[in-house]
Amino acid sequence: MLHDLNLSIGGIDARLNRRYQRLVKQHMTPPAPLASAVKDLACAQKTTFATTQAGWRFFNNERISFTQLNEPIISLALRQVALSPHPYALVVHDWSHLQFRTHNRKEERLKMTHGGDVGYELQTRLLLDAANGLPIAPLSQTL
């Protein structure tokens, strides 16, 4: 079923669309519970540097915006909610504090409660089916 989903993004070339579809689908069906789909980008690459470069090129491509990257996922979420027998869905919010007190090279760290409490805030929203509690789609992740 997941492999039949149309996750195309309008206005970008076919090569970028194929890479986007592969990354999204790999995140939806990881080979191991804690595996990252970005690792699977390495399958087509010969070296660690090539893998890093391929990921950087994809995520920093000026021809595609983060809004465009999210559009197919939001469309999928809306379609799946419409299929649920419940008239509503659930959204789980997680707000985590990531502390990087000793990571001095990360200059963009935020000062939280005091000078020694520095790091990032990670906010995630996950859409769940109200009928069974299963995840439908990630709605956002903000750092």
Salt bridges, closest charged atoms under 4 A:
ASP13 OD2 - ARG63 NH1 2.78
ASP117 OD1 - HIS97 NE2 3.17
